[in-house]
Amino acid sequence: MILEPDTQYPLPLARNVAAIFSTMNRKEVACECIRLLDVQTTPPGKIFVVDNDSTDGTAHALEAAGRTLAPEISIVRSSQNLGNAGGIQLLMDQAFGEGFEYVWILDDDSWPEADALERLLSKNLPCDSIRSSLVLAPGSDDVSWTYEIPTPSGRWKS
């Protein structure tokens, strides 16, 4: 898709965004992710988490944490380890099935800054675009995951 200069594109509304992540046997990590999603300056419409057959009480800890949240939360208990990709696919299907228009995909150890979703929604971009947070390694300014972006000349750079 080619963006037309000076064209205003509609901003997604946060209530149309579902925050989703998958976890297994990392209850403290997953609960911290939920806590940080709860304090977003622009909260998501709902949080979906799949517990990939944890044996350490992760599902119970998530349910307890979810009772105190401002956004609605859905904990999906899987009877098998679907892996991260399988869990994310399950949650995407559920979120879109419930009418959400967008998903914000995180890892259980993705700990977003308080204004992360607000910033993701702040640019006038096409609705069918992919947006990504800047992911830094803990305790440093090193980029954890690089990705390519288009340049004005039409080429891509990392």
DSSP file (Angstrom, degrees, kcal/mol; ACC not computed):
  #  RESIDUE AA STRUCTURE BP1 BP2  ACC     N-H-->O    O-->H-N    N-H-->O    O-->H-N    TCO  KAPPA ALPHA  PHI   PSI    X-CA   Y-CA   Z-CA
    1    1 A M              0   0    0      0, 0.0     2,-0.5     0, 0.0     0, 0.0   0.000 360.0 360.0 360.0 135.7    0.0    0.0    0.0
    2    2 A I        -     0   0    0      0, 0.0     2,-0.4     0, 0.0     0, 0.0  -0.892 360.0-135.3-102.5 127.5    1.3    3.5   -0.9
    3    3 A L        -     0   0    0     -2,-0.5     3,-0.0   123,-0.0   122,-0.0  -0.664  14.3-134.0 -82.8 132.9    0.4    6.2    1.6
    4    4 A E    >   -     0   0    0     -2,-0.4     3,-1.5     1,-0.1    -1,-0.0  -0.731  28.8-109.8 -85.0 131.0   -0.8    9.4    0.1
    5    5 A P  T 3  S+     0   0    0      0, 0.0     3,-0.1     0, 0.0    -1,-0.1  -0.286  97.7  10.1 -60.0 144.7    0.9   12.5    1.6
    6    6 A D  T 3  S+     0   0    0      1,-0.2     2,-0.5    -3,-0.0    -2,-0.0   0.589  91.8 136.7  63.6  13.3   -1.3   14.7    3.8
    7    7 A T    <   -     0   0    0     -3,-1.5     2,-0.5   117,-0.1    -1,-0.2  -0.791  51.1-135.3 -90.2 131.7   -4.1   12.2    3.8
    8    8 A Q        -     0   0    0     -2,-0.5   117,-0.1    -3,-0.1    -4,-0.0  -0.758  18.9-164.5 -88.7 125.7   -5.7   11.6    7.2
    9    9 A Y        -     0   0    0     -2,-0.5   116,-0.1   117,-0.1     2,-0.1  -0.853  30.3 -99.6-106.6 145.6   -6.3    8.0    8.2
   10   10 A P        -     0   0    0      0, 0.0   115,-0.3     0, 0.0    -1,-0.0  -0.361  33.6-126.0 -67.6 141.7   -8.6    7.1   11.0
   11   11 A L        -     0   0    0    113,-0.1   113,-0.1     1,-0.1     2,-0.1  -0.685  25.1-115.0 -83.8 136.7   -7.0    6.3   14.3
   12   12 A P        -     0   0    0      0, 0.0     2,-0.4     0, 0.0    -1,-0.1  -0.431  29.5-124.0 -64.4 146.9   -7.9    2.9   15.9
   13   13 A L    >   -     0   0    0      1,-0.1     3,-2.2    -2,-0.1     4,-0.2  -0.782  11.3-129.7 -93.2 138.5   -9.8    3.3   19.2
   14   14 A A  G >  S+     0   0    0     -2,-0.4     3,-2.1     1,-0.3    31,-1.3   0.823 106.9  64.9 -57.7 -32.7   -8.3    1.6   22.2
   15   15 A R  G 3  S+     0   0    0      1,-0.3    -1,-0.3    29,-0.2     0, 0.0   0.712  99.4  54.5 -65.2 -16.4  -11.6   -0.1   23.0
   16   16 A N  G <  S+     0   0    0     -3,-2.2    86,-2.1    84,-0.1    85,-1.2   0.378  93.9  90.2 -93.1   3.0  -11.2   -2.0   19.7
   17   17 A V  E <   -a  102   0A   0     -3,-2.1    28,-2.3    -4,-0.2    29,-1.0  -0.881  58.5-161.8-107.4 127.3   -7.8   -3.3   20.7
   18   18 A A  E     -ab 103  46A   0     84,-2.3    86,-3.1    -2,-0.5     2,-0.5  -0.925  12.5-144.2-103.6 128.7   -7.3   -6.6   22.5
   19   19 A A  E     -ab 104  47A   0     27,-2.5    29,-3.1    -2,-0.5     2,-0.4  -0.810  28.0-177.1 -89.1 129.5   -4.0   -7.1   24.2
   20   20 A I  E     +ab 105  48A   0     84,-2.7    86,-2.7    -2,-0.5     2,-0.3  -0.972  13.7 157.9-133.6 143.9   -3.0  -10.8   24.0
   21   21 A F  E     - b   0  49A   0     27,-1.7    29,-1.8    -2,-0.4     2,-0.3  -0.982  26.6-134.3-158.2 160.8   -0.1  -13.0   25.2
   22   22 A S  E     + b   0  50A   0     84,-0.4    86,-0.6    -2,-0.3     2,-0.3  -0.835  25.1 176.8-113.5 148.1    0.7  -16.6   25.9
   23   23 A T  E     - b   0  51A   0     27,-2.3    29,-3.2    -2,-0.3     2,-0.3  -0.981  15.7-171.7-149.1 160.4    2.4  -18.0   29.0
   24   24 A M  S    S-     0   0    0     -2,-0.3    29,-0.1    27,-0.2    27,-0.1  -0.856  75.1 -18.9-156.5 121.2    3.5  -21.3   30.6
   25   25 A N  S    S+     0   0    0     -2,-0.3     3,-0.1     1,-0.1    26,-0.0   0.829 102.6 105.2  53.9  39.2    4.9  -21.8   34.1
   26   26 A R     >  +     0   0    0      1,-0.1     4,-3.0     2,-0.1     5,-0.3  -0.369  32.3 154.3-139.9  56.8    5.9  -18.1   34.5
   27   27 A K  H  > S+     0   0    0      1,-0.2     4,-2.5     2,-0.2     5,-0.2   0.868  73.7  47.9 -61.2 -40.3    3.2  -16.8   36.9
   28   28 A E  H  > S+     0   0    0      2,-0.2     4,-1.8     1,-0.2    -1,-0.2   0.926 115.4  45.4 -66.3 -42.2    5.3  -14.0   38.3
   29   29 A V  H  > S+     0   0    0      2,-0.2     4,-1.9     1,-0.2    -2,-0.2   0.936 115.3  46.6 -64.3 -47.8    6.3  -12.8   34.9
   30   30 A A  H  X S+     0   0    0     -4,-3.0     4,-2.2     1,-0.2    -2,-0.2   0.882 110.7  52.3 -65.1 -39.3    2.8  -13.1   33.4
   31   31 A C  H  X S+     0   0    0     -4,-2.5     4,-2.4    -5,-0.3    -1,-0.2   0.860 107.8  52.2 -66.0 -34.8    1.2  -11.3   36.4
   32   32 A E  H  X S+     0   0    0     -4,-1.8     4,-2.3     2,-0.2    -1,-0.2   0.896 107.8  51.8 -67.0 -38.7    3.7   -8.4   36.0
   33   33 A C  H  X S+     0   0    0     -4,-1.9     4,-1.9    75,-0.3    -2,-0.2   0.927 110.8  48.2 -61.5 -44.2    2.7   -8.1   32.3
   34   34 A I  H  X S+     0   0    0     -4,-2.2     4,-2.1     1,-0.2    -2,-0.2   0.921 109.7  52.5 -61.8 -44.0   -0.9   -8.0   33.3
   35   35 A R  H  X S+     0   0    0     -4,-2.4     4,-1.0     1,-0.2    -1,-0.2   0.907 110.2  48.1 -59.1 -41.6   -0.2   -5.3   35.9
   36   36 A L  H  < S+     0   0    0     -4,-2.3    -1,-0.2     1,-0.2    -2,-0.2   0.809 109.9  51.8 -72.2 -29.1    1.6   -3.2   33.3
   37   37 A L  H >< S+     0   0    0     -4,-1.9     3,-1.1     1,-0.2    -1,-0.2   0.841 105.5  57.6 -70.3 -32.8   -1.3   -3.6   30.9
   38   38 A D  H 3< S+     0   0    0     -4,-2.1    -2,-0.2     1,-0.2    -1,-0.2   0.773 104.9  49.9 -68.4 -27.0   -3.6   -2.5   33.6
   39   39 A V  T 3< S+     0   0    0     -4,-1.0    -1,-0.2    -5,-0.1    -2,-0.2   0.180  77.5 136.0-100.9  18.1   -1.8    0.9   34.1
   40   40 A Q    <   -     0   0    0     -3,-1.1    75,-0.2     1,-0.1    74,-0.1  -0.408  59.2-134.5 -63.1 138.5   -1.7    1.9   30.5
   41   41 A T  S    S+     0   0    0     73,-2.8    -1,-0.1     1,-0.3    74,-0.1   0.825 108.9  31.6 -63.1 -30.8   -2.6    5.6   30.0
   42   42 A T  S    S-     0   0    0     72,-0.4    -1,-0.3   -28,-0.0    75,-0.1  -0.887  96.8-152.1-123.2  96.3   -4.8    4.3   27.1
   43   43 A P        -     0   0    0      0, 0.0   -26,-0.2     0, 0.0    -5,-0.1  -0.336  16.2-110.4 -74.3 150.5   -6.0    0.8   28.2
   44   44 A P        -     0   0    0      0, 0.0   -29,-0.2     0, 0.0   -26,-0.2  -0.305  27.3-113.8 -68.9 162.1   -6.8   -1.9   25.8
   45   45 A G  S    S-     0   0    0    -28,-2.3    27,-0.7   -31,-1.3     2,-0.3   0.828  92.7  -9.7 -65.5 -32.5  -10.5   -3.0   25.4
   46   46 A K  E     -bc  18  72A   0    -29,-1.0   -27,-2.5    25,-0.2     2,-0.5  -0.976  61.8-131.6-163.2 152.9   -9.7   -6.4   26.9
   47   47 A I  E     -bc  19  73A   0     25,-2.7    27,-2.7    -2,-0.3     2,-0.4  -0.955  19.8-168.2-112.1 130.8   -6.7   -8.6   27.8
   48   48 A F  E     +bc  20  74A   0    -29,-3.1   -27,-1.7    -2,-0.5     2,-0.4  -0.976   7.2 178.7-118.1 131.5   -6.6  -12.2   26.6
   49   49 A V  E     -bc  21  75A   0     25,-2.6    27,-3.4    -2,-0.4     2,-0.5  -0.999  15.0-154.1-131.8 134.0   -4.1  -14.6   28.1
   50   50 A V  E     -bc  22  76A   0    -29,-1.8   -27,-2.3    -2,-0.4     2,-0.7  -0.937   8.1-150.5-106.1 130.9   -3.6  -18.3   27.2
   51   51 A D  E     -bc  23  77A   0     25,-3.1    27,-2.6    -2,-0.5     2,-2.1  -0.892  12.1-145.1 -97.6 113.5   -2.1  -20.5   29.9
   52   52 A N  E     - c   0  78A   0    -29,-3.2    29,-0.1    -2,-0.7    27,-0.1  -0.428  62.9 -65.9 -82.5  65.9   -0.3  -23.3   28.0
   53   53 A D  S    S-     0   0    0     -2,-2.1    -1,-0.2    25,-0.8    28,-0.1   0.886  73.7-169.1  59.2  45.0   -0.9  -26.2   30.5
   54   54 A S        -     0   0    0    -31,-0.2    -1,-0.1     1,-0.1     3,-0.1  -0.264  21.0-163.7 -64.2 151.9    1.2  -24.7   33.3
   55   55 A T  S    S+     0   0    0      1,-0.1    -1,-0.1     2,-0.0    -2,-0.0   0.271  77.4  71.8-116.5   6.6    1.9  -26.8   36.3
   56   56 A D  S    S-     0   0    0      0, 0.0    -1,-0.1     0, 0.0   -29,-0.1   0.212 115.5 -93.7-110.4  14.8    3.0  -24.0   38.7
   57   57 A G  S  > S+     0   0    0     -3,-0.1     4,-2.3     3,-0.1     5,-0.2   0.671  76.9 142.4  84.2  16.8   -0.4  -22.4   39.4
   58   58 A T  H  >  +     0   0    0      1,-0.2     4,-2.6     2,-0.2     5,-0.2   0.920  69.4  51.9 -57.1 -47.1    0.0  -19.8   36.6
   59   59 A A  H  > S+     0   0    0      1,-0.2     4,-2.4     2,-0.2    -1,-0.2   0.914 111.1  46.9 -60.1 -44.1   -3.7  -19.9   35.7
   60   60 A H  H  > S+     0   0    0      2,-0.2     4,-2.4     1,-0.2    -1,-0.2   0.911 112.5  49.9 -63.9 -42.2   -4.9  -19.3   39.3
   61   61 A A  H  X S+     0   0    0     -4,-2.3     4,-2.4     2,-0.2    -2,-0.2   0.900 111.8  48.4 -63.1 -40.9   -2.4  -16.4   39.8
   62   62 A L  H  X S+     0   0    0     -4,-2.6     4,-2.6     2,-0.2    -2,-0.2   0.908 110.9  50.4 -65.8 -42.3   -3.6  -14.8   36.5
   63   63 A E  H  X S+     0   0    0     -4,-2.4     4,-1.0    -5,-0.2    -2,-0.2   0.910 111.6  48.3 -63.0 -41.4   -7.3  -15.2   37.5
   64   64 A A  H >< S+     0   0    0     -4,-2.4     3,-0.6     1,-0.2     4,-0.4   0.923 113.5  46.9 -64.1 -44.0   -6.5  -13.6   40.9
   65   65 A A  H >< S+     0   0    0     -4,-2.4     3,-1.2     1,-0.2    -2,-0.2   0.880 107.7  58.0 -64.0 -37.8   -4.6  -10.7   39.3
   66   66 A G  H >< S+     0   0    0     -4,-2.6     3,-1.2     1,-0.3    -1,-0.2   0.729  90.8  70.3 -66.9 -23.2   -7.4  -10.3   36.8
   67   67 A R  T << S+     0   0    0     -4,-1.0    -1,-0.3    -3,-0.6    -2,-0.2   0.726 102.0  44.9 -67.5 -20.3  -10.1   -9.7   39.5
   68   68 A T  T <  S+     0   0    0     -3,-1.2    -1,-0.2    -4,-0.4    -2,-0.2   0.347  90.4 114.4-104.5   5.5   -8.5   -6.3   40.3
   69   69 A L    <   -     0   0    0     -3,-1.2     4,-0.1    -4,-0.2   -34,-0.1  -0.460  59.5-145.4 -84.8 149.5   -8.0   -5.0   36.7
   70   70 A A  S    S+     0   0    0     -2,-0.2    -1,-0.1   -32,-0.1     2,-0.1   0.942  87.5  60.6 -72.3 -51.2   -9.7   -2.1   35.1
   71   71 A P  S    S-     0   0    0      0, 0.0   -25,-0.2     0, 0.0   -26,-0.1  -0.465 100.5-101.1 -74.9 153.4   -9.8   -3.7   31.6
   72   72 A E  E     -c   46   0A   0    -27,-0.7   -25,-2.7   -28,-0.1     2,-0.4  -0.400  40.6-155.7 -66.9 148.7  -11.7   -6.9   31.2
   73   73 A I  E     -c   47   0A   0    -27,-0.2     2,-0.5    -7,-0.1   -25,-0.2  -0.981  12.9-163.5-132.6 143.9   -9.5  -10.1   31.2
   74   74 A S  E     -c   48   0A   0    -27,-2.7   -25,-2.6    -2,-0.4     2,-0.6  -0.984   6.0-162.2-126.3 119.2  -10.1  -13.5   29.7
   75   75 A I  E     -c   49   0A   0     -2,-0.5     2,-0.6   -27,-0.2   -25,-0.2  -0.903   7.4-161.7-101.4 119.2   -7.8  -16.4   30.9
   76   76 A V  E     -c   50   0A   0    -27,-3.4   -25,-3.1    -2,-0.6     2,-0.7  -0.898   5.8-151.8-103.0 121.3   -7.9  -19.3   28.5
   77   77 A R  E     -c   51   0A   0     -2,-0.6     2,-0.4   -27,-0.2   -25,-0.2  -0.833   8.5-158.8 -95.1 117.8   -6.7  -22.6   29.9
   78   78 A S  E     -c   52   0A   0    -27,-2.6   -25,-0.8    -2,-0.7   -24,-0.1  -0.794  14.6-146.9 -95.0 138.1   -5.2  -24.9   27.4
   79   79 A S  S    S+     0   0    0     -2,-0.4     2,-0.3   -27,-0.1    -1,-0.1   0.456  85.5  36.0 -82.3  -0.2   -5.0  -28.6   28.2
   80   80 A Q  S    S-     0   0    0      3,-0.0     2,-1.0     0, 0.0   -27,-0.2  -0.969  96.0 -95.2-145.1 161.1   -1.8  -28.9   26.2
   81   81 A N        +     0   0    0     -2,-0.3   -29,-0.1     1,-0.2     3,-0.1  -0.692  36.6 178.4 -79.9 107.6    1.2  -26.7   25.4
   82   82 A L     >  -     0   0    0     -2,-1.0     4,-0.9     1,-0.2    -1,-0.2   0.530  39.2-126.0 -84.0  -7.1    0.3  -25.0   22.2
   83   83 A G  H  >  -     0   0    0      3,-0.2     4,-2.3     2,-0.2     5,-0.2  -0.049  37.4 -69.5  75.9 169.2    3.6  -23.1   22.1
   84   84 A N  H  > S+     0   0    0      2,-0.2     4,-2.7     1,-0.2     5,-0.2   0.943 134.9  46.8 -62.5 -48.5    3.7  -19.3   21.8
   85   85 A A  H  > S+     0   0    0      1,-0.2     4,-2.4     2,-0.2    -1,-0.2   0.908 113.7  48.1 -63.0 -42.3    2.5  -19.2   18.2
   86   86 A G  H  X S+     0   0    0     -4,-0.9     4,-2.2     2,-0.2    -1,-0.2   0.899 113.0  48.4 -64.9 -40.5   -0.4  -21.7   18.8
   87   87 A G  H  X S+     0   0    0     -4,-2.3     4,-2.2     2,-0.2    -2,-0.2   0.909 111.5  49.3 -65.2 -42.4   -1.5  -19.8   21.9
   88   88 A I  H  X S+     0   0    0     -4,-2.7     4,-2.7     2,-0.2    -2,-0.2   0.906 110.2  51.2 -64.0 -41.8   -1.4  -16.4   20.0
   89   89 A Q  H  X S+     0   0    0     -4,-2.4     4,-2.5     2,-0.2    -1,-0.2   0.926 109.5  50.5 -61.1 -44.3   -3.4  -17.9   17.2
   90   90 A L  H  X S+     0   0    0     -4,-2.2     4,-1.9     1,-0.2    -1,-0.2   0.917 113.6  45.1 -58.5 -44.5   -6.0  -19.2   19.6
   91   91 A L  H  X S+     0   0    0     -4,-2.2     4,-3.2     2,-0.2     5,-0.2   0.864 110.1  53.5 -70.7 -36.4   -6.3  -15.8   21.3
   92   92 A M  H  X S+     0   0    0     -4,-2.7     4,-2.8     2,-0.2     5,-0.3   0.939 109.5  49.2 -61.9 -45.3   -6.4  -13.9   17.9
   93   93 A D  H  X S+     0   0    0     -4,-2.5     4,-2.0     1,-0.2    -2,-0.2   0.913 114.4  45.6 -59.1 -42.6   -9.3  -16.1   16.9
   94   94 A Q  H  X S+     0   0    0     -4,-1.9     4,-1.5    -5,-0.2    -2,-0.2   0.933 113.8  47.9 -67.3 -46.1  -11.1  -15.5   20.2
   95   95 A A  H  <>S+     0   0    0     -4,-3.2     5,-2.2     1,-0.2     3,-0.4   0.942 115.6  43.1 -62.5 -48.2  -10.5  -11.7   20.1
   96   96 A F  H ><5S+     0   0    0     -4,-2.8     3,-1.4     1,-0.2    -1,-0.2   0.874 110.9  57.3 -65.7 -34.9  -11.6  -11.3   16.5
   97   97 A G  H 3<5S+     0   0    0     -4,-2.0    -1,-0.2    -5,-0.3    -2,-0.2   0.793 104.1  52.8 -63.8 -28.3  -14.6  -13.6   17.2
   98   98 A E  T 3<5S-     0   0    0     -4,-1.5    -1,-0.3    -3,-0.4    -2,-0.2   0.385 128.1 -98.9 -87.5   2.9  -15.6  -11.2   20.0
   99   99 A G  T < 5S+     0   0    0     -3,-1.4    -3,-0.2     1,-0.3     2,-0.2   0.504  70.5 148.9  97.4   4.3  -15.6   -8.3   17.6
  100  100 A F      < -     0   0    0     -5,-2.2    -1,-0.3     1,-0.1   -83,-0.1  -0.509  33.3-158.3 -70.6 142.3  -12.2   -6.7   18.4
  101  101 A E  S    S+     0   0    0    -85,-1.2     2,-0.3    -2,-0.2   -84,-0.2   0.696  70.9  30.8 -92.9 -22.3  -10.7   -5.1   15.3
  102  102 A Y  E     -a   17   0A   0    -86,-2.1   -84,-2.3   -88,-0.1     2,-0.4  -0.952  62.8-151.0-138.0 152.4   -7.1   -5.1   16.4
  103  103 A V  E     -a   18   0A   0     -2,-0.3     2,-0.7   -86,-0.2   -84,-0.2  -0.983   6.6-152.7-124.9 141.6   -4.7   -7.2   18.5
  104  104 A W  E     -a   19   0A   0    -86,-3.1   -84,-2.7    -2,-0.4     2,-0.5  -0.935  22.7-153.7-108.7 103.8   -1.7   -6.0   20.4
  105  105 A I  E     +a   20   0A   0     -2,-0.7     2,-0.3   -86,-0.2   -84,-0.2  -0.697  22.5 165.6 -88.8 124.9    0.5   -9.1   20.6
  106  106 A L        -     0   0    0    -86,-2.7   -84,-0.4    -2,-0.5     2,-0.3  -0.772  33.6-122.5-124.3 170.7    2.9   -9.3   23.5
  107  107 A D    >   -     0   0    0     -2,-0.3     3,-2.1   -86,-0.2   -84,-0.1  -0.745  37.6-106.9-102.0 163.2    5.1  -11.9   25.2
  108  108 A D  T 3  S+     0   0    0    -86,-0.6   -75,-0.3     1,-0.3   -74,-0.1   0.780 124.3  48.1 -64.0 -22.6    4.6  -12.7   28.8
  109  109 A D  T 3  S+     0   0    0    -77,-0.1     2,-0.9   -76,-0.1    -1,-0.3   0.166  81.1 113.6-102.5  18.6    7.8  -10.9   29.5
  110  110 A S    <   -     0   0    0     -3,-2.1    25,-0.0    25,-0.0    -4,-0.0  -0.816  47.8-172.6 -83.6 110.6    6.9   -7.9   27.3
  111  111 A W        -     0   0    0     -2,-0.9   -78,-0.1   -75,-0.1    -3,-0.1  -0.807  11.3-153.5-111.5  91.6    6.6   -5.2   29.9
  112  112 A P        -     0   0    0      0, 0.0    23,-0.0     0, 0.0    -6,-0.0  -0.291  18.1-110.6 -70.9 145.5    5.2   -2.1   28.2
  113  113 A E    >   -     0   0    0      1,-0.1     3,-2.0     2,-0.1     4,-0.3  -0.309  41.6-100.9 -61.5 158.1    5.9    1.4   29.3
  114  114 A A  T 3  S+     0   0    0      1,-0.3   -73,-2.8     2,-0.1   -72,-0.4   0.754 122.5  41.6 -59.5 -26.7    2.7    3.1   30.7
  115  115 A D  T 3> S+     0   0    0    -75,-0.2     4,-2.5     1,-0.1    -1,-0.3   0.164  80.9 112.5-105.9  18.8    2.1    5.0   27.4
  116  116 A A  H <> S+     0   0    0     -3,-2.0     4,-2.2     1,-0.2     5,-0.2   0.934  81.3  40.2 -60.8 -50.4    2.9    2.1   25.0
  117  117 A L  H  > S+     0   0    0     -4,-0.3     4,-1.9     1,-0.2    -1,-0.2   0.910 113.6  55.2 -67.8 -39.5   -0.6    1.6   23.6
  118  118 A E  H  4 S+     0   0    0      1,-0.2     4,-0.3    -4,-0.2    -1,-0.2   0.920 111.0  45.5 -55.5 -44.2   -1.3    5.3   23.5
  119  119 A R  H >< S+     0   0    0     -4,-2.5     3,-1.1     1,-0.2     4,-0.3   0.871 109.0  54.8 -70.1 -36.8    1.9    5.8   21.4
  120  120 A L  H 3< S+     0   0    0     -4,-2.2     3,-0.4     1,-0.2    -1,-0.2   0.833 113.7  43.0 -63.5 -30.4    1.1    2.8   19.1
  121  121 A L  T 3< S+     0   0    0     -4,-1.9    -1,-0.2     1,-0.2    -2,-0.2   0.400  94.0  85.5 -93.6   2.4   -2.3    4.4   18.4
  122  122 A S  S <  S+     0   0    0     -3,-1.1     2,-0.4    -4,-0.3    -1,-0.2   0.602  71.3  79.3 -86.9 -10.7   -1.0    8.0   18.0
  123  123 A K  S    S-     0   0    0     -3,-0.4     2,-1.4    -4,-0.3     0, 0.0  -0.783  79.9-123.2-101.7 140.6    0.0    8.0   14.3
  124  124 A N        +     0   0    0     -2,-0.4  -113,-0.1  -113,-0.1  -117,-0.1  -0.665  56.0 146.6 -79.7  95.7   -2.4    8.4   11.4
  125  125 A L        -     0   0    0     -2,-1.4     4,-0.1  -115,-0.3  -117,-0.0  -0.838  56.9 -75.7-125.2 163.3   -1.6    5.2    9.5
  126  126 A P    >   -     0   0    0      0, 0.0     3,-1.6     0, 0.0    -1,-0.1  -0.282  39.8-124.5 -58.6 145.2   -3.7    2.9    7.4
  127  127 A C  T 3  S+     0   0    0      1,-0.3  -116,-0.0  -116,-0.1  -118,-0.0   0.780 109.4  57.4 -62.6 -26.6   -6.0    0.6    9.5
  128  128 A D  T 3  S+     0   0    0      2,-0.1    -1,-0.3     0, 0.0     2,-0.2   0.104  86.6 112.2 -94.2  24.4   -4.5   -2.5    7.8
  129  129 A S    <   -     0   0    0     -3,-1.6     2,-0.5    -4,-0.1    -4,-0.0  -0.504  66.2-124.3 -91.8 164.2   -1.0   -1.6    8.8
  130  130 A I        -     0   0    0     -2,-0.2     2,-0.4     2,-0.0    -2,-0.1  -0.935  25.8-168.4-107.1 129.9    1.3   -3.5   11.3
  131  131 A R        -     0   0    0     -2,-0.5     2,-0.4   -10,-0.0   -11,-0.1  -0.901   2.3-165.9-117.1 147.9    2.7   -1.4   14.1
  132  132 A S        -     0   0    0     -2,-0.4     2,-0.1   -28,-0.1    15,-0.0  -0.992  17.0-127.5-137.6 141.4    5.4   -2.6   16.5
  133  133 A S        -     0   0    0     -2,-0.4     2,-0.6     1,-0.1   -16,-0.0  -0.482  35.8-105.2 -76.7 155.6    6.8   -1.4   19.8
  134  134 A L        -     0   0    0     -2,-0.1     2,-0.7    10,-0.0    12,-0.1  -0.761  37.9-153.1 -79.4 121.3   10.4   -0.8   20.2
  135  135 A V        -     0   0    0     -2,-0.6     9,-3.4    10,-0.4    10,-0.7  -0.880  12.7-171.0-107.3 114.4   11.7   -3.8   22.2
  136  136 A L  B     -D  143   0B   0     -2,-0.7     7,-0.2     7,-0.3     5,-0.1  -0.785  28.6-107.6-104.8 146.2   14.8   -3.2   24.3
  137  137 A A    >   -     0   0    0      5,-3.0     3,-1.8    -2,-0.3     5,-0.2  -0.425  52.7 -87.9 -65.1 143.3   16.8   -5.7   26.2
  138  138 A P  T 3  S+     0   0    0      0, 0.0    -1,-0.1     0, 0.0     3,-0.1  -0.286 110.4   8.2 -56.7 133.5   16.3   -5.5   30.0
  139  139 A G  T 3  S+     0   0    0      1,-0.2     2,-0.3    -3,-0.1    -2,-0.1   0.606 122.1  66.2  74.9  12.8   18.7   -3.0   31.6
  140  140 A S  S <  S-     0   0    0     -3,-1.8    -1,-0.2     2,-0.1    -4,-0.0  -0.901  80.9-118.0-149.4 178.5   20.1   -1.6   28.3
  141  141 A D        +     0   0    0     -2,-0.3     2,-0.3    -5,-0.1    -2,-0.0   0.143  69.6 126.9-105.9  16.7   19.2    0.3   25.2
  142  142 A D        -     0   0    0     -5,-0.2    -5,-3.0     1,-0.1     2,-0.4  -0.589  66.2-118.3 -76.7 133.4   20.0   -2.6   22.9
  143  143 A V  B     -D  136   0B   0     -2,-0.3    -7,-0.3    -7,-0.2     3,-0.2  -0.579  21.7-163.1 -72.2 125.2   17.2   -3.5   20.5
  144  144 A S  S    S+     0   0    0     -9,-3.4     2,-0.5    -2,-0.4    -1,-0.2   0.911  77.8  25.5 -75.7 -44.1   16.0   -7.0   21.2
  145  145 A W  S    S-     0   0    0    -10,-0.7   -10,-0.4     2,-0.0    -1,-0.3  -0.972  73.4-159.1-126.2 118.1   14.2   -7.5   18.0
  146  146 A T        -     0   0    0     -2,-0.5     2,-0.3    -3,-0.2    12,-0.1  -0.611  13.1-179.7 -89.1 156.9   15.1   -5.7   14.8
  147  147 A Y        -     0   0    0     11,-0.5     2,-0.3    -2,-0.2    10,-0.0  -0.965  27.5-103.8-149.0 163.1   12.7   -5.3   12.0
  148  148 A E        -     0   0    0     -2,-0.3    10,-0.2     8,-0.1     8,-0.0  -0.675  28.7-169.6 -95.2 145.9   12.7   -3.6    8.6
  149  149 A I  E     -E  157   0C   0      8,-2.6     8,-2.4    -2,-0.3     2,-0.2  -0.954  27.4-107.9-128.9 150.1   11.0   -0.4    7.7
  150  150 A P  E     -E  156   0C   0      0, 0.0     6,-0.2     0, 0.0     5,-0.0  -0.517  28.4-144.0 -77.3 145.2   10.5    1.2    4.3
  151  151 A T    >   -     0   0    0      4,-3.3     3,-2.4    -2,-0.2     0, 0.0  -0.614  31.8-101.3 -98.0 165.0   12.5    4.3    3.4
  152  152 A P  T 3  S+     0   0    0      0, 0.0    -1,-0.1     0, 0.0     0, 0.0   0.793 122.7  60.5 -57.6 -26.3   11.1    7.1    1.3
  153  153 A S  T 3  S-     0   0    0      2,-0.1     3,-0.1     1,-0.1     0, 0.0   0.532 120.9-107.8 -79.6  -3.3   12.9    5.7   -1.7
  154  154 A G  S <  S+     0   0    0     -3,-2.4     2,-0.1     1,-0.4    -1,-0.1   0.394  82.4 119.9  94.1  -5.1   10.9    2.5   -1.4
  155  155 A R        -     0   0    0     -5,-0.0    -4,-3.3     1,-0.0     2,-0.4  -0.417  60.3-121.6 -86.6 169.1   13.9    0.4   -0.1
  156  156 A W  E     -E  150   0C   0     -6,-0.2     2,-0.3    -2,-0.1    -8,-0.1  -0.878  24.9-173.6-113.4 145.0   13.9   -1.4    3.2
  157  157 A K  E      E  149   0C   0     -8,-2.4    -8,-2.6    -2,-0.4   -10,-0.1  -0.971 360.0 360.0-135.5 153.7   16.3   -0.9    6.0
  158  158 A S              0   0    0     -2,-0.3   -11,-0.5   -10,-0.2    -1,-0.0   0.453 360.0 360.0 -79.9 360.0   16.8   -2.7    9.4
